[in-house]
Amino acid sequence: MKLKTNLLLIAFLATFAAFSQNTYVFLGSYNRDKAAESIVVYELDTLNGKLTKITSAKNLINPSFLTVSPNGKYLYACTDSKTPNAGSVSSFEFNPENKTLTFLNKQSSGGENPVYASVHKSGKWLVNGNYTEGSVSVHPLLENGKIDSIAQNFQYTDGSVHRERQTCSHVHSTVFSPQYDYLFLPDLGADKIRCYQFDATLKQPLIEATVPFTKTAPESGPRHFTFHPNQKFGYCIEEMSGSISAYDYENGTLKKIQRISTHPDSVTEGFESSDIHISPDGKFLYATNRGKENNIAIFSIDDRGILTKIGYQSTLGKHPRIFAIDETGKFLIASNVITGNVIVFKRNLKTGLLKKAGKKVKLENVSCVKIKKT
């Protein structure tokens, strides 16, 4: 009888712990009006997809890209993006109980127009990529969530073949490997995916890798990168070519296994491919197309890592820059910059297809969405 009671208690506590966690949606924007909300936090109802606003932040210029610390306590933003002779990264403390988002500090991003940032799994390092100047910066993170001054900064000068868009390097994302021992930097301007070893125990954690870069196709414009949950495959979306390149991955090395278009065969120019993510179960890959299409391309993934296109879903807005999938895999949330709206889609876990859920929310020039359960 005692054993049965203990088992029931354990089950109750596990259920309570699961339901005591809440899922939050963080939205960033290209909002140049300091008096207006530029970061907004919503709570996601994981039953019906409804978004409920809980807090926001003002007095910021263009918090264009966001990332959340592993423990969910801190939010980091690329700020002063698309601002001449400027660029910064900013930190905030998020308190879901008090429903507050408190500005902590900001530091120089080490280059003009920061567009992407990632936090190491230790919570002790922030890495950001600067698009316009083509550089990567590494910042220590303090125990109170604040960002310390730059520990490392690498500037690149090489470009590629396009006479207007590839005159120099344009680092577009900073992505840790599954074990967080390597850092990958898709460089749109140089048609390269750069790579460094990352040793979180060092004061300067970026170390030259054995294979310092993977060359992509000319005029491909590699933009964002993601790893498969099984840690064996990597996928890079190429903005300029409108393609996805799939790779076998092992110990910092990428070996191409496939290249596939994100567009229908009828679309032959004007590509503006943007973001890429994989469902938590590893069965489906999603990629956004901006420009004329404004949709999400949906692919299945087989055991070899090969993609097969299975459909498209309109983002119900214009210019879908960033989207995110929640930890359960039930919802995908897309942000449309030009129309300033955010759409929640419910995922069919069997087919991978999407269906609108809940009501859209508005945020002028919304550019980024991140989801975190805390």
C-alpha positions as CSV (number, residue, x, y, z in Angstrom):
1,M,0.0,0.0,0.0
2,K,2.9,2.4,0.9
3,L,4.6,1.6,-2.4
4,K,1.4,2.4,-4.4
5,T,1.0,5.7,-2.5
6,N,4.6,6.7,-3.2
7,L,4.2,5.9,-6.9
8,L,1.0,8.0,-7.1
9,L,2.9,10.8,-5.4
10,I,5.8,10.7,-7.8
11,A,3.3,10.7,-10.7
12,F,1.5,13.7,-9.3
13,L,4.7,15.6,-8.8
14,A,5.9,14.9,-12.3
15,T,2.6,16.0,-13.7
16,F,2.6,19.2,-11.5
17,A,6.2,20.0,-12.7
18,A,5.2,19.6,-16.3
19,F,2.2,21.9,-16.0
20,S,4.0,24.4,-13.8
21,Q,6.3,25.2,-16.7
22,N,5.0,27.9,-19.1
23,T,5.9,28.5,-22.7
24,Y,6.8,32.0,-23.7
25,V,7.2,33.7,-27.1
26,F,9.7,36.5,-27.5
27,L,9.3,38.9,-30.4
28,G,11.9,41.4,-31.7
29,S,11.5,44.0,-34.4
30,Y,13.1,46.7,-36.7
31,N,11.4,49.4,-34.7
32,R,13.3,52.8,-34.8
33,D,10.8,54.5,-32.5
34,K,12.3,54.4,-29.0
35,A,8.9,55.3,-27.5
36,A,7.2,52.2,-29.1
37,E,7.4,48.6,-28.0
38,S,10.2,46.9,-29.8
39,I,10.4,43.6,-27.9
40,V,7.2,42.0,-26.7
41,V,6.7,38.8,-24.7
42,Y,3.7,36.6,-25.0
43,E,2.6,33.4,-23.3
44,L,1.7,30.5,-25.6
45,D,-1.4,28.4,-24.7
46,T,0.0,25.0,-25.8
47,L,-3.6,23.6,-26.1
48,N,-5.0,26.0,-28.7
49,G,-2.1,28.2,-29.8
50,K,-3.4,31.4,-28.3
51,L,-0.9,34.1,-27.5
52,T,-1.4,36.3,-24.5
53,K,0.7,39.4,-24.0
54,I,2.6,39.7,-20.7
55,T,5.3,42.3,-21.0
56,S,7.4,44.4,-23.3
57,A,10.5,46.6,-23.6
58,K,11.0,50.1,-25.1
59,N,13.9,52.5,-25.6
60,L,15.7,50.3,-28.1
61,I,16.7,50.7,-31.7
62,N,16.1,47.7,-34.0
63,P,16.3,44.6,-31.7
64,S,16.3,42.6,-34.8
65,F,17.3,39.1,-33.5
66,L,16.8,37.5,-30.1
67,T,18.1,34.5,-28.3
68,V,17.3,33.1,-24.8
69,S,19.7,31.7,-22.2
70,P,19.5,28.0,-21.6
71,N,17.8,28.5,-18.2
72,G,15.3,31.0,-19.6
73,K,16.3,33.8,-17.2
74,Y,18.0,36.1,-19.7
75,L,17.2,37.4,-23.1
76,Y,19.8,38.7,-25.5
77,A,19.2,40.9,-28.5
78,C,21.1,42.2,-31.5
79,T,20.4,46.0,-31.2
80,D,21.2,49.0,-33.2
81,S,21.0,46.8,-36.3
82,K,20.8,48.5,-39.7
83,T,22.2,51.7,-38.0
84,P,25.1,53.4,-39.7
85,N,28.4,53.2,-37.7
86,A,26.7,51.3,-34.9
87,G,25.9,47.8,-33.6
88,S,25.4,46.4,-30.2
89,V,24.2,43.4,-28.2
90,S,21.9,43.9,-25.2
91,S,20.8,41.8,-22.2
92,F,17.6,41.6,-20.3
93,E,16.4,39.7,-17.3
94,F,13.1,37.9,-17.8
95,N,10.9,37.2,-14.7
96,P,7.8,35.3,-15.7
97,E,6.3,35.4,-12.1
98,N,6.5,39.2,-12.0
99,K,5.8,39.5,-15.8
100,T,8.8,41.8,-16.3
101,L,11.6,42.2,-18.8
102,T,14.3,44.3,-17.3
103,F,17.1,45.9,-19.3
104,L,20.5,45.0,-17.9
105,N,23.3,46.3,-20.2
106,K,24.7,46.5,-23.7
107,Q,28.0,46.2,-25.4
108,S,29.4,46.9,-28.8
109,S,28.7,44.0,-31.2
110,G,32.2,44.4,-32.7
111,G,30.8,45.4,-36.1
112,E,28.0,47.1,-38.0
113,N,24.6,45.5,-38.3
114,P,24.5,42.5,-36.0
115,V,22.0,40.0,-37.3
116,Y,22.4,36.8,-35.3
117,A,23.4,35.7,-31.7
118,S,23.7,32.4,-29.9
119,V,24.4,31.4,-26.3
120,H,26.6,28.6,-25.4
121,K,25.0,25.7,-23.4
122,S,27.0,26.7,-20.3
123,G,25.3,30.1,-20.3
124,K,28.7,31.7,-20.1
125,W,29.3,32.9,-23.7
126,L,27.4,34.9,-26.3
127,V,28.5,34.9,-29.9
128,N,27.1,37.3,-32.5
129,G,27.6,37.8,-36.2
130,N,27.8,41.2,-37.9
131,Y,26.5,41.2,-41.4
132,T,27.7,44.5,-42.9
133,E,31.3,44.3,-41.7
134,G,31.5,40.5,-42.0
135,S,32.7,39.6,-38.5
136,V,32.1,37.4,-35.5
137,S,32.4,38.5,-31.8
138,V,32.6,36.5,-28.6
139,H,31.4,38.0,-25.3
140,P,31.7,36.4,-21.8
141,L,28.4,36.4,-19.9
142,L,28.4,37.3,-16.3
143,E,26.5,35.4,-13.6
144,N,24.0,38.2,-13.3
145,G,23.2,37.9,-17.0
146,K,25.1,41.0,-18.1
147,I,27.3,41.0,-21.2
148,D,31.0,41.5,-20.7
149,S,33.2,43.3,-23.2
150,I,34.4,41.4,-26.3
151,A,36.9,38.6,-25.7
152,Q,37.5,37.8,-29.4
153,N,36.6,39.4,-32.8
154,F,37.4,38.1,-36.2
155,Q,36.9,40.2,-39.3
156,Y,36.7,38.8,-42.8
157,T,37.3,40.6,-46.1
158,D,36.8,38.0,-48.8
159,G,33.8,38.1,-51.1
160,S,32.5,36.0,-54.0
161,V,31.2,36.3,-57.5
162,H,28.1,38.5,-57.3
163,R,29.2,42.1,-58.2
164,E,26.7,43.8,-55.9
165,R,25.9,41.5,-53.0
166,Q,29.2,39.7,-52.5
167,T,31.9,42.4,-52.7
168,C,32.9,41.4,-49.1
169,S,32.1,39.0,-46.3
170,H,28.6,39.0,-44.8
171,V,28.3,36.7,-41.8
172,H,24.6,35.9,-41.4
173,S,24.4,33.4,-38.5
174,T,26.4,31.9,-35.6
175,V,25.4,28.3,-34.9
176,F,26.9,25.9,-32.3
177,S,27.4,22.3,-33.2
178,P,25.2,19.8,-31.3
179,Q,27.9,19.2,-28.7
180,Y,28.8,22.9,-28.6
181,D,32.4,22.2,-29.4
182,Y,32.3,23.9,-32.8
183,L,30.9,27.1,-34.1
184,F,29.6,27.5,-37.7
185,L,29.3,30.8,-39.5
186,P,27.4,30.9,-42.8
187,D,28.9,33.7,-44.8
188,L,26.5,35.0,-47.5
189,G,29.1,37.3,-49.0
190,A,31.9,34.8,-49.3
191,D,29.9,31.6,-50.2
192,K,31.4,29.8,-47.3
193,I,30.3,28.1,-44.1
194,R,33.2,29.1,-41.7
195,C,34.0,26.9,-38.7
196,Y,35.9,27.2,-35.5
197,Q,36.5,24.9,-32.6
198,F,35.0,26.3,-29.4
199,D,36.6,25.6,-26.0
200,A,34.4,27.1,-23.3
201,T,37.1,26.8,-20.7
202,L,39.4,29.3,-22.4
203,K,39.4,33.1,-22.1
204,Q,39.4,33.2,-25.9
205,P,37.3,30.1,-26.8
206,L,37.4,30.3,-30.6
207,I,40.3,28.1,-32.0
208,E,41.1,27.6,-35.7
209,A,39.5,24.4,-36.9
210,T,41.2,21.7,-38.9
211,V,38.7,22.5,-41.7
212,P,38.2,26.3,-41.4
213,F,35.4,26.5,-43.9
214,T,33.1,24.6,-46.3
215,K,32.8,26.2,-49.7
216,T,29.2,26.5,-51.0
217,A,28.1,27.0,-54.6
218,P,28.9,30.3,-56.3
219,E,26.2,33.0,-55.7
220,S,24.4,30.6,-53.2
221,G,24.6,33.1,-50.3
222,P,24.5,30.8,-47.3
223,R,22.3,32.3,-44.6
224,H,21.1,30.2,-41.7
225,F,22.1,26.7,-40.5
226,T,20.5,24.0,-38.4
227,F,21.5,20.5,-37.1
228,H,19.3,17.5,-37.1
229,P,18.3,16.2,-33.6
230,N,20.3,13.0,-34.3
231,Q,23.4,15.2,-34.6
232,K,24.4,13.4,-37.8
233,F,23.2,15.9,-40.4
234,G,23.4,19.7,-41.0
235,Y,21.3,21.9,-43.3
236,C,22.1,25.3,-44.7
237,I,19.5,27.6,-46.4
238,E,21.0,29.7,-49.2
239,E,19.3,33.0,-49.6
240,M,20.5,34.0,-53.0
241,S,20.0,30.6,-54.8
242,G,16.8,29.7,-53.0
243,S,18.2,26.2,-52.1
244,I,19.0,24.1,-49.1
245,S,22.2,22.1,-48.9
246,A,22.2,19.0,-46.7
247,Y,25.4,17.7,-45.1
248,D,26.7,14.7,-43.3
249,Y,28.2,16.0,-40.0
250,E,31.0,14.6,-37.9
251,N,33.6,16.4,-35.6
252,G,33.4,19.8,-37.2
253,T,33.4,18.5,-40.8
254,L,30.5,18.9,-43.3
255,K,30.2,16.6,-46.4
256,K,27.4,17.6,-48.8
257,I,24.9,14.9,-49.6
258,Q,22.1,16.9,-51.3
259,R,21.1,20.3,-52.7
260,I,17.4,21.0,-53.2
261,S,15.3,24.1,-54.2
262,T,13.0,25.6,-51.6
263,H,10.8,27.0,-54.4
264,P,8.3,25.5,-56.9
265,D,9.8,24.7,-60.3
266,S,7.8,27.7,-61.7
267,V,9.9,30.2,-59.6
268,T,13.2,30.8,-61.4
269,E,14.4,34.1,-60.0
270,G,14.0,36.6,-57.2
271,F,14.9,34.2,-54.4
272,E,14.8,35.5,-50.8
273,S,15.1,32.3,-48.8
274,S,15.5,33.1,-45.1
275,D,15.2,30.8,-42.1
276,I,15.4,27.0,-41.5
277,H,14.3,24.7,-38.6
278,I,13.7,21.0,-38.0
279,S,10.8,19.5,-35.9
280,P,11.9,18.0,-32.6
281,D,11.2,14.5,-33.8
282,G,13.6,15.0,-36.7
283,K,11.0,14.0,-39.3
284,F,10.4,17.3,-41.0
285,L,12.3,20.4,-42.1
286,Y,10.8,23.9,-42.6
287,A,12.2,26.8,-44.6
288,T,10.8,30.3,-45.2
289,N,10.7,32.0,-48.6
290,R,10.2,35.8,-48.7
291,G,9.8,38.0,-51.8
292,K,7.0,37.0,-54.1
293,E,6.1,33.8,-52.3
294,N,6.0,34.5,-48.6
295,N,5.6,30.9,-47.6
296,I,7.1,28.0,-45.7
297,A,8.4,25.1,-47.7
298,I,7.9,21.8,-45.9
299,F,10.2,18.8,-46.4
300,S,10.3,15.2,-45.0
301,I,13.6,13.9,-43.9
302,D,14.6,10.2,-44.4
303,D,17.0,8.1,-42.4
304,R,19.9,9.2,-44.7
305,G,19.2,12.9,-44.1
306,I,17.8,13.4,-47.6
307,L,14.9,15.9,-48.0
308,T,11.7,15.4,-50.0
309,K,9.5,18.4,-50.6
310,I,5.9,17.7,-49.5
311,G,4.2,21.1,-49.6
312,Y,4.0,24.8,-48.9
313,Q,2.1,27.0,-46.4
314,S,1.5,30.7,-46.8
315,T,2.8,32.7,-43.8
316,L,-0.4,34.9,-44.2
317,G,1.8,38.0,-44.4
318,K,4.8,39.5,-46.2
319,H,8.5,38.9,-45.7
320,P,8.7,36.0,-43.2
321,R,12.2,36.6,-41.8
322,I,12.4,34.3,-38.7
323,F,10.2,31.5,-37.4
324,A,10.4,29.1,-34.5
325,I,9.0,25.7,-33.5
326,D,8.1,25.1,-29.8
327,E,9.8,22.3,-27.8
328,T,6.8,20.0,-28.1
329,G,6.7,20.3,-31.8
330,K,3.0,21.1,-31.7
331,F,3.3,24.7,-32.9
332,L,5.3,26.8,-35.5
333,I,5.2,30.6,-35.2
334,A,6.2,32.8,-38.1
335,S,7.0,36.6,-38.1
336,N,6.2,38.7,-41.1
337,V,8.2,42.0,-41.2
338,I,6.4,44.0,-43.9
339,T,2.9,43.3,-42.7
340,G,3.9,43.4,-39.0
341,N,2.0,40.3,-38.0
342,V,2.8,37.0,-36.2
343,I,1.0,33.8,-37.1
344,V,0.7,30.7,-35.0
345,F,0.4,27.4,-36.9
346,K,-0.4,24.0,-35.5
347,R,1.7,21.2,-36.8
348,N,0.3,17.9,-37.9
349,L,2.8,15.6,-36.2
350,K,2.2,12.8,-38.7
351,T,2.1,14.7,-42.0
352,G,4.2,17.8,-41.1
353,L,1.6,20.1,-42.6
354,L,0.5,23.4,-41.0
355,K,-2.8,24.9,-40.1
356,K,-3.4,28.4,-38.6
357,A,-4.2,28.4,-34.9
358,G,-5.4,31.2,-32.6
359,K,-5.5,34.9,-33.6
360,K,-2.6,36.7,-35.2
361,V,-0.8,39.4,-33.2
362,K,0.6,42.7,-34.5
363,L,4.0,44.2,-34.0
364,E,5.3,46.8,-36.4
365,N,8.3,45.5,-38.4
366,V,8.4,42.3,-36.4
367,S,11.6,40.4,-37.4
368,C,12.2,37.6,-35.0
369,V,10.4,35.1,-32.8
370,K,11.9,32.8,-30.2
371,I,10.1,30.3,-28.0
372,K,11.2,29.0,-24.6
373,K,9.6,26.9,-21.9
374,T,10.6,28.1,-18.4
